């Protein structure tokens, strides 16, 4: 069974700017099935996780959270804003709210309407995709796209279809649940491992973080 590493909520902001981190600062539990190494810090002599593509992981966590139907809490909003590195004024404009009202949402003094929250989720999903390093690389190398082989083009088409499906889920199908059990933890499991026996034989590592079923979690 694969080792699972848990990143629990702490009071600090997400450490998106640091490559090594013990916590993502998310107000929910995030487990990693792989995509990390445990190293010994030469100064403190303590174990520290070295996460592969930490920015990519944070983007995947953000996208997964906004696609989950549990209503976003103030702590969720603060985590997402910090992860995207945007000002609250920008997010307020995205959902047509005043900065003061949006600040009250982050502090938990008020909640977004269902319509505003769907717009917020869609905007956040799009921003996390556009901030993705792999997407930026593709945009900056558009001339090379025409020379991609059939498998690469199918992979790109699959990504577009996935993104389109996410938007449909947010705007057309998602029923945001305003009530949840406060004792029930929100848990996500992520994997960046090899996806098939062919990948293993070819030595190709999957470059993206994937959200896995929570059943993979090891207590």
C-alpha positions in Angstrom: 0.0 0.0 0.0 1.3 3.4 -0.9 2.4 5.9 1.7 -0.1 8.7 2.3 1.1 12.1 3.5 -1.5 14.4 5.1 -1.5 18.2 4.9 -3.6 19.6 7.7 -5.1 23.1 8.2 -2.9 25.6 10.1 -3.7 29.2 10.9 -1.1 30.5 8.4 -1.8 31.3 4.8 -1.0 28.8 2.0 2.7 28.6 1.4 2.4 28.6 -2.4 5.6 30.5 -2.8 7.8 27.9 -1.1 8.7 24.7 -2.8 8.9 22.7 0.4 6.1 22.9 2.8 4.5 21.0 5.7 1.1 22.5 5.1 -0.9 23.9 2.3 -2.9 26.0 4.7 -6.2 24.6 3.5 -9.2 24.4 5.9 -9.7 20.7 4.9 -7.6 17.6 4.8 -5.4 16.9 1.8 -3.6 13.5 1.4 -0.8 12.7 -1.1 -0.6 9.1 -2.3 2.7 9.9 -4.0 4.5 12.8 -5.7 6.7 13.6 -2.7 9.9 12.5 -0.9 10.7 12.7 2.8 14.0 14.3 3.4 16.0 15.3 6.5 16.5 19.0 7.0 20.3 19.5 7.4 19.8 22.2 10.0 16.8 21.1 12.1 17.4 17.4 11.5 13.7 16.9 11.1 11.8 15.1 8.4 10.3 17.4 5.7 8.4 16.6 2.6 9.8 17.6 -0.8 6.7 17.9 -3.0 7.0 17.5 -6.7 5.4 20.5 -8.5 4.0 22.2 -5.4 2.3 25.0 -7.4 0.6 22.4 -9.6 -0.6 20.6 -6.5 -2.0 23.8 -5.0 -3.8 24.6 -8.3 -5.3 21.0 -8.3 -6.5 21.4 -4.7 -8.2 24.7 -5.6 -9.9 23.3 -8.6 -11.1 20.2 -6.7 -12.5 22.3 -3.9 -14.5 24.6 -6.1 -16.0 21.5 -7.9 -17.1 20.1 -4.6 -20.7 20.9 -3.7 -20.1 21.9 0.0 -20.7 25.6 0.3 -17.5 27.6 0.5 -16.7 28.9 4.0 -14.8 32.0 4.9 -11.7 30.0 5.5 -12.1 28.4 2.0 -12.3 31.8 0.4 -9.2 33.0 2.2 -7.3 29.9 1.2 -8.3 30.2 -2.4 -7.4 33.9 -2.6 -4.0 33.2 -1.1 -3.4 30.2 -3.4 -4.3 32.3 -6.5 -2.3 35.3 -5.1 -5.0 37.8 -6.0 -6.4 40.7 -4.0 -9.8 40.6 -2.4 -10.8 43.6 -4.6 -10.2 41.5 -7.7 -12.4 38.7 -6.4 -15.1 41.1 -5.3 -15.3 42.5 -8.8 -15.5 39.0 -10.3 -18.7 38.3 -8.4 -20.1 41.9 -8.6 -19.7 42.6 -4.9 -18.2 45.5 -3.0 -14.9 44.8 -1.4 -16.5 45.4 2.0 -19.2 42.7 1.4 -16.7 40.3 0.0 -14.5 40.9 3.1 -17.5 40.0 5.2 -17.8 36.7 3.3 -14.2 35.8 4.1 -14.6 36.7 7.8 -17.8 34.6 8.0 -20.1 37.5 8.7 -22.1 36.8 5.6 -22.4 34.2 2.8 -22.5 34.5 -0.9 -25.7 33.9 -2.8 -25.8 30.6 -4.7 -25.6 32.6 -8.0 -22.6 34.6 -6.9 -20.9 31.6 -5.6 -21.3 29.7 -8.9 -19.8 32.7 -10.7 -17.0 32.8 -8.1 -16.3 29.0 -8.5 -16.2 29.3 -12.3 -13.8 32.3 -12.2 -11.5 30.6 -9.7 -11.4 27.4 -11.8 -10.5 29.4 -14.9 -7.8 31.4 -13.1 -6.2 28.2 -11.6 -6.0 26.8 -15.1 -4.5 29.9 -16.7 -2.0 30.1 -13.8 -0.9 26.5 -14.5 2.7 26.4 -15.7 2.0 23.6 -18.2 -0.8 25.7 -19.8 1.4 28.8 -19.9 4.1 26.7 -21.6 1.6 25.6 -24.3 0.4 29.1 -24.9 3.9 30.4 -25.3 4.7 27.6 -27.7 1.7 27.7 -29.9 3.8 27.2 -33.0 4.8 23.8 -31.8 1.2 22.6 -31.4 0.8 22.0 -35.1 3.7 19.5 -35.0 2.3 17.5 -32.1 1.5 13.8 -32.8 -1.9 12.3 -32.7 -1.6 11.1 -29.1 -0.6 14.6 -27.9 -3.5 16.2 -29.7 -5.9 13.6 -28.2 -4.5 14.5 -24.7 -5.1 18.2 -25.3 -8.6 17.5 -26.5 -9.3 15.4 -23.4 -8.1 18.3 -21.2 -10.4 20.7 -23.0 -13.3 18.3 -22.6 -12.6 18.0 -18.9 -12.5 21.8 -18.4 -15.8 22.1 -20.3 -17.3 19.4 -18.2 -16.2 21.3 -15.0 -17.9 24.4 -16.2 -21.1 22.5 -17.0 -21.0 21.0 -13.5 -20.6 24.4 -11.9 -23.3 26.3 -13.8 -25.8 23.7 -14.9 -25.6 20.7 -12.5 -24.1 21.7 -9.2 -26.5 22.0 -6.3 -24.4 23.8 -3.6 -25.2 22.3 -0.2 -25.5 25.0 2.4 -25.8 22.6 5.3 -23.0 20.1 6.4 -22.1 18.2 9.5 -19.5 20.3 11.3 -17.9 17.1 12.6 -17.5 15.6 9.1 -14.1 16.4 7.6 -13.8 17.3 4.0 -11.0 15.1 2.6 -9.3 15.0 -0.7 -6.6 12.6 -1.9 -4.2 13.5 -4.7 -1.8 11.3 -6.8 0.9 12.2 -9.3 2.1 8.6 -9.9 2.5 6.5 -13.0 -0.8 5.8 -14.5 -0.4 2.4 -16.4 2.0 -0.4 -17.0 2.9 1.1 -20.4 3.9 4.3 -18.6 6.2 2.3 -16.3 7.8 0.6 -19.2 8.3 3.9 -21.1 9.5 5.7 -18.0 6.9 8.4 -18.5 5.7 10.2 -15.4 2.2 11.7 -15.4 2.9 15.5 -15.2 -0.5 16.4 -13.5 -1.9 16.0 -10.1 -5.1 13.9 -10.0 -7.8 13.8 -7.5 -8.3 10.2 -6.3 -11.2 8.6 -4.4 -11.0 9.2 -0.6 -11.0 5.5 -0.1 -7.3 5.6 -0.9 -6.7 7.5 2.3 -4.7 5.6 5.0 -5.4 6.7 8.6 
